[in-house]
Structures are given as C-alpha cells and as structure tokens.
Amino acid sequence: MSRLVVISNRVAVPKQGESGNQGGLAVALQSALRQHGGLWFGWSGETTEQFTGTIHDAEGAGITTATIDLEEQDIEEYYNGFANRTLWPLFHYRIDLTEFERDFEGGYQRVNQRFADTVAPLIEDDDLVWVHDYHLIPLGKKLREGGLRNRLGFFLHTPWPPTRLLTALPSHRKLVESLFAYDVVGFHTEDWLDSFHHYVTSLMGGTVDGTRVTVGDRTICAIIAPIGIDTAEFEAAATSDEARFARERMYMSATGRSLIVGVDRLDYSKGLRQRFLGYERFLASQPERRGLTSFLQIAPPSREKVDTYQEIRADLDALSGRINGEYADIDWTPIRYVNRGYPRQDLAGIFRAARVALVTPLRDGMNLVAKEYVAAQDPEDPGVLVLSVFAGAAEQMKDAVLVNPYSAEEMADALVTALTMPREERIRRWQALIAGVREQDVFWWCARFLDALEAVKEREMA
C-alpha cells in the first residue's frame, strides 16, 4: 500500500492518550493516517518574523506531522483574508459578507506556493497526496508546476456554491481551473457535485461522463464521498468514565428537565441566531412546557480576528440574555450559552444525556456533530436528532427530524415533535441512523476516496 501524505491548512498535533477538543475533520484525518501510515503537513498555527520554510517534525498517537510557521502578513491575507473573508462566506452562500481584496488573493497564492515548495521534498515517488479544503485549492497546480507526478487528490469540506454565486469572485475561473491539476476531486453531496458540474459545463465548455469531468485535454475524476466519523471510537467514548461523569453533571444541572443541546463552532453558517429564535418561539408557543426543558448551547469561538465573528458573539450574548430575561424563573434558566470547547469524552457524555440535539446550520458541507450525537446514544433510550435540511448530512440522515432552520415556527414544531416522540419511534429512527453512521464511517470515506485515487494509476497503465 502506498504511503499517504495529507496536506491541510492546520495540523492538529495529537498527544498520546489525549483526544482533546479537536474538530471532527482533525479527528477524521488522524484516524485515516493511523490506518494508512504517512505524513500530515500544514501550518503550525504559529507566526514567524520571516518565512524560512523550517519544518517542525512531531510524532504522537501514531501520527507523524510536519508543520511550518507563517508570517503575520501571510496569516492576515491568506487565512483571515482570502480563506475566511472571501471563500468561506461565498462558499456558504453569504455573498453579503464576502470581501474582495487583491491583497487577500495575493497572500492566498503566496502561501499556497510556500506550502508547495516546502512539502515537495517530503513526498516520495509512490506516495498518494491528499489535499484538503478551500484554503489550498491552488496547491495541486503549484505542485505540478514544480514537477510533482504523484497521484494527487483534493477534497472540499465546504459546500460548492451555485455558478451565479461563484462568478461573483473576480478570479473564479482561475480557481476552478486549478482543480484540474488534481486526479480526483471529492465533494460531500450530490448537490455540491452538481454545482461543480454546472460551472464546468456552462462556463468552461467542459463535459461530464459519469465521474469523468473533462475540460480541454485534461480529465479528472469528480466523486461524492460523504465524510464519516470514527464511529466505534466515539461509541466507546460515550461509555468512558469521563463521559459518565459529564452525563451525570448534565442530569444534575437539568434537575429532571429534558436537555436540548447544540454544539457548534461560533460561526454564522451554523445558524445559532436562528436556533435561539426557534427556541424562543417554542417557549412562546408552548407555555405549559416552560421550565420543563433546558437548552445548552456550546459554541467555542473561532477566527476571532475576523470582525464578523466578533459581531456574532456580541449578537448571541445579547439574544441569549434577552430570552433568559423574558422567560427565566428563580429556579430555571432557559438557555445556557457556553463559549468554550470540551474534550471528546465529555461531549459524548453530554450528547448521551440530551433528549434532543439541535444541528441546524444554514449551510454546511457535512456536519459531523450530527453523526457524533447519534453514535453517543443509549440504544435502549436514544435521543432525537433535529437536523437542518441544508446540512450535507441530511442526504444520509433522513430518519432525523428534518427542519428548515430559517423558520422559527418550524424549529419550534420540531422541538415539540422531538420532545414528545414515543420511545418506540425514537428507537426505530435511531437504529436507522446508527446503521448508516456505522457503515459509512471515516474509514469507509477514506477508502472510497483513496480507492478512486489508487485507480488513477491503473487507468494510466491500461
């Protein structure tokens, strides 16, 4: 089996015996690398006065990592700028929040070149190279220009926007053309793949034949590969001592009330404002249920140097305070809003204690919290997943209670449905959901993508 080289913006350097509070993608990539062996390369998260290309090697929990430091200007233009003020809002259909600055794109291209120059000497002849996410779309082209001939794949973890939205980006054609340096390009859902197909056929004169997408003399394989979680690991985490302690803390704090939980990064794509308003509508329309539920929203901050995210935090602080001021009693607080992350074992215990999980993004490439919630449940008395129809996970998880997160009334109705659902129906829905989460786990996702990448060599040799 060929060695795997994973390249992503940030690298989560794991510590032996610690799961930490890493995001779902970090955990998924660690699981894939443990299974296949290889190297994980990316930015360390640290700054340096002058970029030198110095590589920091580390070993931990079966993972080999190699990281580099970036200059302050790189971070501002590439990460805070083009990645998170331009591509992230645009790819999540928020053109109203998208900023177009030439300096941002200049930094984006410069950092991608620095990644290419630094990682290329680390890649061996038969390695499979797997690049991840919107931060590094041009990296494949820059590696090819440097002479790399390895099989090269790219996976997009965000949505791919409709053509009319994407064309708002001044360099949209250059961005899409760079994807044709890869051999395999992966998307989470059919919707995102269809949007990519539409751009290629309508604006680039390309053709689509099954998974083969051709523009000019270059053909790539574009596939659907919805990411999963390390299901067995998370199910085990839900029965750990740490999870049991967290679960008991939840039961004690809820004092017999039904616990509703949300766990999301603090991001406008997660629909947290709309979720709070939906819960407020529930309280307003169901006066007899006030005091019988407790809503815990965990929202660790992200991208705090981007103004939009500071505004989100201030808005949610004010909104949760208003709702609590309107509906709280001397022995009951409707919303508990926490701006910090928790280790995975603790989250598993919190999920297991929750009667309902609200996973209601306005737009999401996949959303692994939905799958983690299902994996954490007690098979004899599972909770109910309320899931946005605009999450990529909705394509796989049709036995969740699907909801339009923009409608406060629909959110309130979904909460009533979830809280009053008979145990037999909860078990039936959970059994269907967990079957999919177990079958299409992170190893299935990894195999699906890497099998397509391995097949590139076979086609060329045929």
Protein Blocks (a to p, Z undefined) as FASTA:
>chain_A
ZZdddddfbdcdddehiabjadfklmmmmmmmmmnopaddddehiacfbdghiacdddee
hiacddddddfklmmmmmmmmmmmmmmmmmnopaklpccdfklmmmmmmmmmmmmmmmmm
mpcfklccddedjklmmmmmmmmmnopabdcddddfbdcddfklmmmpmklmmmmmmmmm
pmbdcdfblklmmmmmmmmmmmnopacehjbccehjbccddddddddddfklmmmmmmmm
klmmmmmmmmmmnnopacddddddddfklommmmmmmmmmmmmmmmmlgokaccdddddd
ehklbmklmmmmmmmmmmmmmmmmmmmcfkbcfbacddbdddfklmmmmmmmpmbdcddd
fbdfkopmlmmmmmmpcfklccdddddfkbfklmmmmmbccddfklmklmmmmmmmmmmp
cfklmmmmmmmmmmmmmmmmmklmmmmmmmmmmmmmmmmmZZ
